[in-house]
Every structure is written in structure tokens, then in C-alpha cells.
Amino acid sequence: MGASLRALRALVLLAGFYLLGVVLLAVLGLLAWANGTWLHGAVAGKILIVCVVLAIPIVRGMFMLRTPKSEPLPGIPVTEAQEPALWQAVRDIAAQVGTRAPDEILLIDEVNAAVAEDARMLGLLPGTRRLYLGLPLMSGLDEMQLRAVLAHEMGHYANLDTRLTPLIARGRAQLIRTIGHFNDRADKKVAKERARQEKQAEKRIAKGKKAKEVDTSGDGITYRAMAGIYTAYAKFYMRATLTASRRQELAADLAAVRVAGRDSTASALRELNALGSAHSFYMGSYATLGVNAGLLPLPGQVFGGFRHLLDARSEELDELRTELSDEPASPYDSHPALAERVARIEALPDDGRTGQATRPSLELLSDADAAMAALEPLVLTPEALALKRLDWADLVHESMTRYVGQGSQDIREAVAAEGAGDGLASLLDAIEADPQLRWRLAERLPKSEQAAAATGRAAREFARPAVRRALNQLVTTELTARGTARWQLSWSDSAELRYPAGDFEDRLEAALDAAVADPCDTEPLRKLVLAP
């Protein structure tokens, strides 16, 4: 379908929203007229009020709710003087696709690339073109894969997809708002009726009478019926625009194949699948690991550290590259299922561009590390920027030490409640004097349902590992405070507590076992951990 026909369809769909509103207003007006002609008194007044109240959301949806303008994503605007290689690559790709290059390039913090255009006159006139390019995306792609991604985005420009986006978005926004307004009215009516019935129930109970069950099943039904009409049109609107949107994505994929080749385009899509999951994991488990301890990585490493993870977890990434979804991300996602897109591309004839020599896409930037650092002030909150900065090794150790200490707070409170003092040394002295303290301490610690129900010897066997875990946590706190043990960063696995060389860890396991055994012996633990 050509751009003109797609524009016409978008206009017709948007006009359909307004036509639906006109029809509903006409029906309500006719009902109000008939009501005034044939009915009188209180009933006529109620019907007239209902008509007016139902008309308000329709009018607001049609005329009084302006479509919000989308704000540009936060990012680093880069000029051609700052990033000549990147701009040259983008211009070359735009020329190959046969479209005008973007006017602006912004580097962002997402595993994504996107284009936008500030089109005017409902998308009929061109406007400023903007390319958003994610630094985390560039961290995981080689140059040919990036060229495939950029060619896909330039394909949207060539097909005038970006011109029609504001028109389609306007219709979606109006529908969503109108439906939301009717549902809000219905919810308020239900809440008001529920409050009224609950108040009556309280009065009946106060008089010693049985309260009636609250029933609001019939309230707000008129509003929900109106919302249902608009919801039905919204589903039709979404389906009609969705089909075209998915065709546009497939057409853009073909543009990518023409520019970068079949294999580079397919591998780029597979890589995107892996990078999205990897980046989410990295941000949650590494970049923000120390936030609750008041710490962040050194400047530039909040986003720059992602490359370390990618290098260390290649096998896991290989699995993600093959685990492609057979379904779209949501029923209304404009992108077809990733597995379908890759299958279509890989089914194309061999174009002879297999195994093209390439380089990491970050080498298109003049200084990738500086770009990573410059992005942080634009996307991090002022509170995050004010946190203390440490290198990765110290960040992991300080954060884990803080969290283990916080996690042992319940244990310290249980120990204090038993009058055993504060700290590992005091607890071991108390256990030495009264071994039964161990089981009383276990009673104060969280239990599973099975442990809570156990009695006698079975309860003791549940308590023993609980006490051992508590002792181990206090031991960890003690060892890290003394500098005997240190949490070590691993990009391929979880952080690990490193003990002194030799058989220290084996001796620690034996000492913990002895402390919870019958008879109890705390001396090995005391000598191993507390000795100067």
C-alpha cells in the first residue's frame, strides 16, 4: 500500500472516531427530545440528566482533549564535527535506502534505535528528522549489524512511516482517553454507591439488625456501556493500523538486507534479542548493585560496564540468540514476532555477503568512553549522581558487605533478646556457657511452616541448620570487617566471598559444624575467626 493510501486510511480511521461521537451525541439528543415530548415529571428530569452526563465525555474526547506532544528522549546530541564517522555511515545508509538523512542524532541509554519526525499538517508535510541510537546497543553489535539496524530505521523514513505516526497516535490517544473517562465515571459511581450502602449497613448493625450485603452490580452500567462502544471501535482501529504497522516493519527489514546483507541483518535481530535481556540483567545486578548502599560505578561505567558482561557471558548470550519469541511482545505491538522476522530474512537467497570483515560498532565513535560518561548526567537522577563513585572491585565489596550487615540485623536482635550481648565473640561466649541458647535463638528466627509445626527431636534438627546459617552470617560480617575475607567481582557469575588462601574455607565449615553439634564446641570457630 502506497503512502498516499496509508495516509488516507489513517485519516478515515481518525474521522471514524469523530463520526462515532457525532452519532452517539445525535442518539442522546434524540432521546432527550423524545423524553421532553412524551414524558414529564421526575422521570423525564432523570433521563435528561443522564443524557447530558453521558454527552460530556464524548464532547471532551472529541474537542477538549489535546493530544500530548511526545518529548524527545533524553540523550546526547552529536554533531557531524563531533562524530564524523557515525554521521558519514548514517548518510551513506540513507542514500542507499533512498531517503533524506536525519537532521539530528542523539545517543541514548537503551538497547534500541529509533527514528522520529516532527511532521506537520497531520503528517502531510515533512519536519525535523531525528535518529535515536542506543550506546548499549552499539556495545553489542559489530559495524555491519549496526548498519542493518540503521538501514531498517532509514527504511521507515523512506516509506514515510514516521510522517503517519502522529496521525495514528492521535486517534489512539483520543480513544484511550474517552474510554478512560467513561470508566472513571463508572468507578466513581460504584464507589459512591458502595459507600452509601456500607453506611446504611453500619446503621443497621448499630440498631442490632442484620446488615444487607453490599451490591453495586448495576451501578455505572450506563457509563460502561458507552465505554464498551468506544472499546469496540478501538479494537477495530488497533487491528486496522496494526496490520499496516507490521507490514512496515517487514518492509524496513528488507531495506536492511539490501544495505547490510542477509546474514548481518538476521544476526543483528538475534543479537537484539540477547542484548535486551542482558542489559536488563546488567542494570539490575551490576550498574545499580550499590545504590541502596549509596554507591555507583565510576563515571562512564554505569553504561560502559555493560561491555564487560557481554565479554564474560558469551555462552549465555548464544542461548538467547537462538531463543526467539514466536509471538509479538503484546497483541498490539507494531513489530511482528521476532522469530517470524528472522525466518523471513534467513529464507532469502544467499547474497554472497556471508562473513563480511567488520569491527565493533563503538569504533564509529570518536571516544566511546567519553560518550558513556556524558550520557549519565542526562539520564540519571540528581540523587543517583550524588552517590559515591567506586571502581567495580571496591563497589562490589562495599555493597555486599553493607547488605550482609543489614541482613544480619534480625539475627543481632534475636541475640540481644536472649541477653547474649552484641557481636560474634559475645554470642560464642554465651553459647559456651549455655548450649541451649542455640535452640532458644532458633525460636526467634524466621521458620518454615514445617519447622514451626515440628516438635521434640525433629524441631531440634530444623533448628540446627538455622543456627548454623545465623552463625555463618555473623562470621561473614566479622571476617569482612577485619579484612580477612573480601567480596570479589565476577562478570560471569554472582559475587563470591574470597577467604584466605589454603584450607581456610574447609576449616570454617568444620568449625561451624562443631558449634551446632551436640556436644557443642565453639573453640575452633573462635580460634579461626576471632584470633588476632
VEXDREN-2710 file (C-alpha; in Angstrom, 1 decimal):
% VEXDREN-2710
k/r/px/py/pz
1/MET/0.0/0.0/0.0
2/GLY/1.4/3.4/-1.0
3/ALA/2.0/6.3/1.3
4/SER/-1.0/8.2/0.0
5/LEU/-3.4/5.3/0.5
6/ARG/-2.0/4.7/4.0
7/ALA/-2.4/8.4/4.8
8/LEU/-6.0/8.3/3.5
9/ARG/-6.8/5.3/5.6
10/ALA/-5.3/6.9/8.7
11/LEU/-7.5/10.0/8.1
12/VAL/-10.6/7.8/7.6
13/LEU/-9.9/5.9/10.8
14/LEU/-9.4/9.2/12.7
15/ALA/-12.6/10.6/11.2
16/GLY/-14.4/7.4/12.3
17/PHE/-13.7/8.3/15.9
18/TYR/-15.3/11.7/15.4
19/LEU/-18.2/10.2/13.4
20/LEU/-18.9/7.8/16.2
21/GLY/-19.0/10.7/18.6
22/VAL/-21.5/12.6/16.4
23/VAL/-23.7/9.6/16.1
24/LEU/-23.8/9.0/19.8
25/LEU/-24.5/12.6/20.5
26/ALA/-27.3/12.5/18.0
27/VAL/-28.8/9.5/19.7
28/LEU/-28.6/11.1/23.1
29/GLY/-30.1/14.3/21.7
30/LEU/-32.9/12.4/20.1
31/LEU/-33.5/10.5/23.4
32/ALA/-33.6/13.9/25.3
33/TRP/-36.1/15.3/22.7
34/ALA/-38.3/12.3/22.9
35/ASN/-38.1/12.4/26.7
36/GLY/-39.2/16.0/26.8
37/THR/-42.0/15.4/24.3
38/TRP/-43.6/12.3/25.8
39/LEU/-42.5/12.2/29.4
40/HIS/-42.9/14.6/32.3
41/GLY/-42.0/15.0/35.9
42/ALA/-39.1/13.4/37.9
43/VAL/-38.6/10.5/35.4
44/ALA/-38.1/13.0/32.5
45/GLY/-35.7/15.0/34.6
46/LYS/-33.6/12.0/35.4
47/ILE/-33.4/10.8/31.8
48/LEU/-32.4/14.3/30.7
49/ILE/-29.6/14.4/33.3
50/VAL/-28.3/11.0/32.2
51/CYS/-28.2/12.2/28.6
52/VAL/-26.3/15.3/29.5
53/VAL/-23.8/13.4/31.7
54/LEU/-23.1/10.8/29.0
55/ALA/-22.6/13.5/26.4
56/ILE/-19.8/15.3/28.4
57/PRO/-17.1/12.6/28.0
58/ILE/-18.0/12.3/24.3
59/VAL/-17.6/16.1/23.8
60/ARG/-14.4/16.1/25.8
61/GLY/-12.9/13.2/23.8
62/MET/-13.7/15.0/20.5
63/PHE/-12.8/18.6/21.1
64/MET/-11.4/19.3/24.6
65/LEU/-8.6/16.9/25.0
66/ARG/-5.5/17.9/23.1
67/THR/-3.1/15.1/22.0
68/PRO/0.1/15.4/24.1
69/LYS/3.2/16.0/22.1
70/SER/5.9/13.4/22.5
71/GLU/9.0/14.8/24.2
72/PRO/12.4/13.8/22.7
73/LEU/14.2/11.0/24.6
74/PRO/17.0/12.2/26.8
75/GLY/20.3/11.8/25.0
76/ILE/23.5/13.3/23.8
77/PRO/23.0/15.3/20.6
78/VAL/26.1/14.8/18.4
79/THR/27.1/16.9/15.5
80/GLU/28.9/15.9/12.4
81/ALA/32.0/17.7/13.7
82/GLN/31.9/15.7/16.9
83/GLU/31.2/12.3/15.3
84/PRO/32.2/12.4/11.6
85/ALA/32.4/8.6/11.1
86/LEU/29.0/8.0/12.6
87/TRP/27.4/10.7/10.6
88/GLN/29.1/9.5/7.4
89/ALA/27.8/6.0/8.0
90/VAL/24.2/7.3/8.6
91/ARG/24.3/9.5/5.5
92/ASP/25.7/6.6/3.3
93/ILE/22.9/4.3/4.6
94/ALA/20.2/6.9/4.0
95/ALA/21.4/7.4/0.4
96/GLN/21.4/3.6/-0.2
97/VAL/17.9/3.3/1.1
98/GLY/16.9/6.4/-1.0
99/THR/15.8/8.8/1.7
100/ARG/16.8/12.0/3.4
101/ALA/19.2/11.5/6.3
102/PRO/18.1/12.6/9.8
103/ASP/18.8/16.2/10.9
104/GLU/19.8/15.2/14.4
105/ILE/21.4/12.1/16.0
106/LEU/21.0/11.5/19.8
107/LEU/22.9/8.8/21.7
108/ILE/20.6/7.3/24.3
109/ASP/20.8/4.7/27.1
110/GLU/18.6/2.0/25.6
111/VAL/19.2/-1.2/23.6
112/ASN/17.4/0.3/20.8
113/ALA/17.5/2.5/17.7
114/ALA/14.5/4.6/16.6
115/VAL/13.6/7.4/14.3
116/ALA/11.1/10.3/14.7
117/GLU/9.9/13.1/12.5
118/ASP/8.2/16.3/13.6
119/ALA/5.8/16.2/10.7
120/ARG/3.2/18.9/10.3
121/MET/-0.3/19.2/8.9
122/LEU/-1.3/15.7/10.2
123/GLY/1.8/14.2/8.7
124/LEU/1.3/15.7/5.2
125/LEU/4.4/18.0/5.5
126/PRO/7.9/16.8/6.4
127/GLY/9.6/18.1/9.5
128/THR/12.8/17.7/11.5
129/ARG/14.1/14.1/11.4
130/ARG/15.7/12.6/14.5
131/LEU/17.7/9.4/15.0
132/TYR/18.0/7.9/18.5
133/LEU/20.9/5.4/18.8
134/GLY/21.5/3.5/22.0
135/LEU/25.0/3.2/23.3
136/PRO/24.2/-0.2/25.0
137/LEU/23.0/-1.3/21.5
138/MET/26.3/-0.3/20.0
139/SER/28.2/-2.1/22.8
140/GLY/26.9/-5.4/21.5
141/LEU/26.8/-5.0/17.7
142/ASP/29.5/-5.0/15.1
143/GLU/29.5/-2.4/12.4
144/MET/27.6/-4.4/9.8
145/GLN/25.0/-5.4/12.3
146/LEU/24.6/-1.7/13.3
147/ARG/24.3/-0.8/9.6
148/ALA/21.5/-3.3/9.3
149/VAL/19.7/-1.7/12.2
150/LEU/20.2/1.8/10.9
151/ALA/19.0/0.8/7.4
152/HIS/15.9/-0.6/9.0
153/GLU/15.2/2.8/10.6
154/MET/16.0/4.7/7.4
155/GLY/13.5/2.3/5.7
156/HIS/10.8/3.8/7.9
157/TYR/11.8/7.3/6.6
158/ALA/11.7/6.1/3.0
159/ASN/8.2/4.6/3.4
160/LEU/7.0/7.8/5.2
161/ASP/6.1/5.7/8.2
162/THR/7.3/8.5/10.6
163/ARG/5.0/11.0/8.9
164/LEU/1.9/9.0/9.6
165/THR/2.8/8.1/13.1
166/PRO/1.4/11.3/14.7
167/LEU/-1.9/10.9/12.9
168/ILE/-2.3/7.3/14.1
169/ALA/-1.2/8.2/17.6
170/ARG/-3.7/11.0/17.8
171/GLY/-6.6/8.6/17.1
172/ARG/-5.3/6.1/19.6
173/ALA/-4.9/8.8/22.3
174/GLN/-8.4/10.1/21.8
175/LEU/-9.9/6.6/22.0
176/ILE/-7.9/5.7/25.1
177/ARG/-8.8/8.9/26.9
178/THR/-12.5/8.7/26.0
179/ILE/-12.7/5.1/27.2
180/GLY/-10.8/6.0/30.4
181/HIS/-13.1/8.9/31.1
182/PHE/-16.2/6.7/30.9
183/ASN/-14.6/4.0/33.1
184/ASP/-13.6/6.7/35.6
185/ARG/-17.2/7.9/35.8
186/ALA/-18.4/4.3/36.3
187/ASP/-15.8/3.6/39.1
188/LYS/-16.8/6.8/40.9
189/LYS/-20.5/5.9/40.8
190/VAL/-19.8/2.4/42.1
191/ALA/-17.6/3.8/44.9
192/LYS/-20.3/6.3/45.8
193/GLU/-23.0/3.7/45.9
194/ARG/-20.8/1.3/47.9
195/ALA/-20.1/4.0/50.5
196/ARG/-23.8/4.7/50.8
197/GLN/-24.7/1.0/51.3
198/GLU/-21.9/0.5/53.8
199/LYS/-23.1/3.5/55.8
200/GLN/-26.6/2.0/55.8
201/ALA/-25.2/-1.3/56.9
202/GLU/-23.4/0.3/59.8
203/LYS/-26.6/1.9/61.0
204/ARG/-28.5/-1.4/60.8
205/ILE/-25.7/-3.1/62.8
206/ALA/-25.8/-0.3/65.4
207/LYS/-29.5/-1.0/65.8
208/GLY/-28.9/-4.7/66.2
209/LYS/-30.3/-5.6/62.8
210/LYS/-28.7/-7.8/60.2
211/ALA/-26.8/-5.8/57.5
212/LYS/-27.6/-6.3/53.9
213/GLU/-24.9/-7.5/51.5
214/VAL/-23.3/-4.6/49.5
215/ASP/-24.4/-4.9/45.9
216/THR/-23.1/-2.5/43.2
217/SER/-23.5/-4.8/40.2
218/GLY/-26.0/-2.5/38.5
219/ASP/-24.2/0.8/39.2
220/GLY/-22.2/2.6/36.5
221/ILE/-23.6/0.2/33.8
222/THR/-24.6/3.1/31.5
223/TYR/-21.0/4.5/31.6
224/ARG/-19.6/1.1/31.0
225/ALA/-21.9/0.5/28.1
226/MET/-20.7/3.7/26.4
227/ALA/-17.1/2.7/27.2
228/GLY/-17.9/-0.7/25.5
229/ILE/-19.0/1.0/22.3
230/TYR/-15.7/3.0/22.1
231/THR/-13.7/-0.1/23.1
232/ALA/-15.2/-2.0/20.2
233/TYR/-14.1/0.8/17.8
234/ALA/-10.7/1.0/19.5
235/LYS/-10.1/-2.7/18.8
236/PHE/-11.1/-2.2/15.1
237/TYR/-8.8/0.8/15.0
238/MET/-5.9/-1.0/16.5
239/ARG/-6.3/-4.0/14.2
240/ALA/-6.5/-1.8/11.1
241/THR/-3.4/0.2/12.0
242/LEU/-1.5/-2.8/13.4
243/THR/-1.6/-4.8/10.1
244/ALA/-0.1/-1.9/8.3
245/SER/2.5/-1.3/11.0
246/ARG/3.7/-4.8/10.9
247/ARG/4.0/-4.7/7.1
248/GLN/6.1/-1.6/7.5
249/GLU/8.4/-3.4/9.8
250/LEU/8.9/-6.2/7.3
251/ALA/9.5/-3.7/4.5
252/ALA/12.1/-2.0/6.7
253/ASP/13.8/-5.4/7.3
254/LEU/14.2/-5.8/3.5
255/ALA/15.8/-2.3/3.3
256/ALA/18.3/-3.6/6.0
257/VAL/19.0/-6.7/3.9
258/ARG/19.8/-4.6/0.8
259/VAL/22.2/-2.4/2.7
260/ALA/24.0/-4.8/5.1
261/GLY/23.3/-8.2/3.7
262/ARG/21.1/-11.1/4.7
263/ASP/23.3/-12.7/7.3
264/SER/24.3/-9.4/9.0
265/THR/20.6/-8.4/9.2
266/ALA/19.4/-11.7/10.6
267/SER/22.3/-11.8/13.2
268/ALA/21.5/-8.2/14.2
269/LEU/17.9/-9.2/15.1
270/ARG/19.2/-12.2/17.0
271/GLU/21.7/-10.0/18.8
272/LEU/19.0/-7.5/19.7
273/ASN/17.1/-10.3/21.4
274/ALA/20.1/-11.3/23.5
275/LEU/21.2/-7.7/24.3
276/GLY/17.8/-6.7/25.6
277/SER/17.8/-9.4/28.3
278/ALA/21.5/-9.0/29.0
279/HIS/21.2/-5.2/29.5
280/SER/18.2/-5.5/31.9
281/PHE/20.2/-8.0/33.9
282/TYR/23.3/-5.8/33.9
283/MET/21.4/-2.7/35.1
284/GLY/19.7/-4.6/37.9
285/SER/22.6/-6.8/39.1
286/TYR/25.7/-4.6/38.3
287/ALA/25.2/-1.0/37.5
288/THR/22.7/-0.4/40.3
289/LEU/24.1/-3.0/42.7
290/GLY/25.4/-0.4/45.1
291/VAL/22.5/2.1/45.0
292/ASN/21.0/1.0/48.3
293/ALA/24.5/1.2/49.8
294/GLY/24.9/4.8/48.5
295/LEU/27.3/3.7/45.7
296/LEU/27.6/3.9/41.9
297/PRO/30.3/2.8/39.5
298/LEU/32.9/5.3/38.4
299/PRO/31.7/7.9/35.8
300/GLY/31.3/6.3/32.4
301/GLN/31.0/2.8/33.9
302/VAL/27.2/2.9/34.6
303/PHE/26.7/2.2/30.9
304/GLY/30.3/1.3/30.0
305/GLY/30.5/-1.7/32.2
306/PHE/27.9/-3.5/30.0
307/ARG/30.8/-4.5/27.7
308/HIS/32.5/-6.5/30.5
309/LEU/29.3/-8.5/31.0
310/LEU/29.0/-9.2/27.2
311/ASP/32.6/-10.4/27.0
312/ALA/32.2/-12.7/30.0
313/ARG/28.8/-14.3/29.3
314/SER/29.2/-15.3/25.6
315/GLU/27.7/-18.8/26.2
316/GLU/24.5/-17.5/27.8
317/LEU/24.2/-14.9/25.1
318/ASP/24.5/-17.7/22.5
319/GLU/21.4/-19.3/24.0
320/LEU/19.5/-16.0/23.9
321/ARG/20.3/-15.6/20.3
322/THR/18.5/-18.8/19.4
323/GLU/15.5/-18.4/21.8
324/LEU/13.4/-16.1/19.6
325/SER/9.8/-15.4/20.5
326/ASP/7.1/-16.8/18.3
327/GLU/4.6/-14.2/19.5
328/PRO/4.7/-10.4/19.3
329/ALA/5.6/-8.6/22.6
330/SER/1.9/-7.7/23.0
331/PRO/-1.3/-8.1/20.9
332/TYR/-0.9/-4.5/19.8
333/ASP/2.9/-4.4/19.3
334/SER/3.7/-2.9/15.9
335/HIS/6.5/-5.4/15.4
336/PRO/5.8/-8.9/14.1
337/ALA/7.2/-11.8/16.2
338/LEU/11.0/-11.8/16.2
339/ALA/11.1/-15.5/15.1
340/GLU/9.0/-14.6/12.0
341/ARG/11.2/-11.7/11.0
342/VAL/14.4/-13.7/11.3
343/ALA/12.8/-16.7/9.4
344/ARG/11.8/-14.4/6.6
345/ILE/15.2/-12.9/6.3
346/GLU/17.1/-16.2/6.5
347/ALA/14.8/-17.7/3.8
348/LEU/16.1/-15.1/1.3
349/PRO/18.7/-16.2/-1.3
350/ASP/22.3/-16.1/-0.4
351/ASP/23.6/-12.7/-1.4
352/GLY/27.3/-13.6/-1.2
353/ARG/28.0/-11.3/1.8
354/THR/28.5/-14.0/4.4
355/GLY/31.4/-13.4/6.8
356/GLN/32.0/-9.8/6.0
357/ALA/35.0/-8.3/7.7
358/THR/33.8/-5.8/10.3
359/ARG/34.8/-4.0/13.5
360/PRO/32.9/-3.2/16.8
361/SER/30.3/-0.5/16.1
362/LEU/31.6/1.6/19.0
363/GLU/34.6/2.3/16.9
364/LEU/32.4/4.6/14.8
365/LEU/32.5/7.0/17.8
366/SER/35.4/9.3/18.3
367/ASP/35.5/8.4/22.1
368/ALA/33.0/5.8/23.2
369/ASP/34.1/6.1/26.9
370/ALA/33.6/9.8/26.9
371/ALA/30.1/9.3/25.3
372/MET/29.2/6.8/28.0
373/ALA/30.3/9.3/30.7
374/ALA/28.5/12.3/29.1
375/LEU/25.2/10.3/28.9
376/GLU/25.0/9.8/32.7
377/PRO/24.0/13.3/33.7
378/LEU/21.3/13.3/31.2
379/VAL/19.5/10.1/32.3
380/LEU/20.4/9.6/35.9
381/THR/18.5/11.4/38.7
382/PRO/20.2/14.1/40.7
383/GLU/20.1/11.7/43.7
384/ALA/21.9/9.0/41.8
385/LEU/24.5/11.4/40.5
386/ALA/25.2/12.5/44.1
387/LEU/26.2/8.9/45.2
388/LYS/29.7/8.0/46.0
389/ARG/31.6/6.5/43.0
390/LEU/33.9/3.5/43.3
391/ASP/35.7/1.2/40.9
392/TRP/34.0/-2.1/40.2
393/ALA/36.1/-4.2/42.6
394/ASP/35.5/-1.8/45.6
395/LEU/31.9/-1.3/44.6
396/VAL/31.1/-5.0/44.8
397/HIS/32.9/-5.5/48.1
398/GLU/31.5/-2.4/49.8
399/SER/27.9/-3.1/48.6
400/MET/27.9/-6.8/49.6
401/THR/29.5/-6.0/53.0
402/ARG/26.8/-3.5/53.7
403/TYR/24.0/-5.8/52.6
404/VAL/25.2/-8.8/54.5
405/GLY/25.5/-6.5/57.6
406/GLN/21.9/-5.3/57.1
407/GLY/20.7/-8.8/56.6
408/SER/22.2/-9.9/59.9
409/GLN/20.2/-7.3/61.8
410/ASP/17.4/-9.8/62.6
411/ILE/20.0/-12.2/64.0
412/ARG/21.6/-9.5/66.2
413/GLU/18.1/-8.5/67.5
414/ALA/17.4/-12.2/68.4
415/VAL/20.8/-12.5/70.1
416/ALA/20.2/-9.3/72.1
417/ALA/16.8/-10.5/73.1
418/GLU/18.4/-13.6/74.6
419/GLY/20.8/-11.3/76.6
420/ALA/23.9/-12.7/74.7
421/GLY/25.5/-9.3/74.0
422/ASP/26.4/-7.9/70.7
423/GLY/28.7/-9.4/68.1
424/LEU/30.1/-12.9/67.4
425/ALA/32.5/-13.1/70.3
426/SER/29.8/-12.3/72.9
427/LEU/27.5/-14.9/71.2
428/LEU/30.1/-17.6/71.3
429/ASP/30.8/-16.9/75.0
430/ALA/27.1/-17.2/75.8
431/ILE/26.7/-20.4/73.8
432/GLU/29.7/-21.9/75.6
433/ALA/28.1/-21.1/78.9
434/ASP/24.7/-22.3/77.9
435/PRO/24.5/-24.5/74.8
436/GLN/20.7/-24.5/75.0
437/LEU/20.8/-20.8/74.0
438/ARG/21.3/-22.0/70.4
439/TRP/17.8/-23.6/70.3
440/ARG/16.1/-20.6/72.0
441/LEU/17.8/-18.4/69.5
442/ALA/16.4/-20.5/66.7
443/GLU/12.9/-19.9/68.1
444/ARG/13.3/-16.2/67.4
445/LEU/14.4/-16.7/63.8
446/PRO/12.1/-17.0/60.8
447/LYS/10.8/-20.5/60.2
448/SER/9.1/-22.5/57.5
449/GLU/5.6/-23.9/58.2
450/GLN/7.1/-27.4/58.5
451/ALA/9.7/-26.2/61.0
452/ALA/7.1/-24.3/63.1
453/ALA/5.0/-27.4/63.3
454/ALA/7.8/-29.7/64.3
455/THR/8.3/-30.8/68.0
456/GLY/10.9/-32.7/70.0
457/ARG/13.9/-34.1/68.2
458/ALA/12.5/-33.1/64.8
459/ALA/12.3/-29.4/65.9
460/ARG/16.0/-29.7/67.0
461/GLU/17.0/-30.9/63.6
462/PHE/15.2/-28.0/61.9
463/ALA/16.8/-25.6/64.4
464/ARG/20.4/-26.8/63.8
465/PRO/20.8/-25.5/60.2
466/ALA/19.0/-22.3/61.1
467/VAL/21.5/-21.6/63.9
468/ARG/24.4/-22.6/61.6
469/ARG/23.2/-20.1/58.9
470/ALA/22.9/-17.3/61.5
471/LEU/26.4/-18.0/62.8
472/ASN/27.8/-18.1/59.3
473/GLN/26.3/-14.7/58.6
474/LEU/27.8/-13.2/61.7
475/VAL/31.1/-14.8/60.7
476/THR/31.0/-13.2/57.3
477/THR/30.4/-9.8/58.8
478/GLU/33.3/-10.3/61.2
479/LEU/35.7/-11.5/58.5
480/THR/34.9/-8.7/56.1
481/ALA/35.2/-6.1/58.9
482/ARG/38.7/-7.5/59.8
483/GLY/39.7/-7.6/56.2
484/THR/40.3/-11.4/56.4
485/ALA/37.7/-12.0/53.6
486/ARG/36.7/-9.9/50.7
487/TRP/33.8/-10.0/48.2
488/GLN/35.1/-10.4/44.7
489/LEU/33.5/-9.2/41.5
490/SER/32.7/-11.7/38.8
491/TRP/31.3/-10.8/35.4
492/SER/30.4/-14.4/34.6
493/ASP/28.7/-15.3/38.0
494/SER/27.5/-13.9/41.2
495/ALA/29.9/-12.0/43.6
496/GLU/31.8/-14.5/45.7
497/LEU/33.3/-14.2/49.1
498/ARG/37.0/-15.0/48.9
499/TYR/38.7/-16.4/52.1
500/PRO/42.4/-16.5/52.9
501/ALA/44.4/-19.0/50.8
502/GLY/44.8/-22.6/51.8
503/ASP/42.3/-24.7/53.6
504/PHE/40.6/-21.8/55.4
505/GLU/37.1/-22.5/53.9
506/ASP/37.2/-26.2/54.8
507/ARG/38.3/-25.4/58.4
508/LEU/35.4/-22.8/58.6
509/GLU/32.9/-25.4/57.5
510/ALA/34.1/-27.8/60.2
511/ALA/34.1/-25.1/62.9
512/LEU/30.5/-24.1/62.1
513/ASP/29.5/-27.8/62.3
514/ALA/31.2/-28.1/65.7
515/ALA/29.4/-25.0/67.0
516/VAL/26.0/-26.5/66.3
517/ALA/26.8/-30.1/67.2
518/ASP/26.0/-32.0/70.4
519/PRO/28.1/-31.6/72.4
520/CYS/28.8/-28.0/71.4
521/ASP/32.4/-26.8/70.7
522/THR/32.9/-23.2/69.8
523/GLU/36.7/-23.2/70.2
524/PRO/37.5/-24.0/66.6
525/LEU/35.4/-21.1/65.4
526/ARG/36.8/-18.8/68.0
527/LYS/40.4/-19.6/67.0
528/LEU/39.8/-19.4/63.3
529/VAL/37.8/-16.1/63.2
530/LEU/38.5/-14.1/66.3
531/ALA/42.1/-14.9/66.9
532/PRO/44.3/-11.8/66.5
END
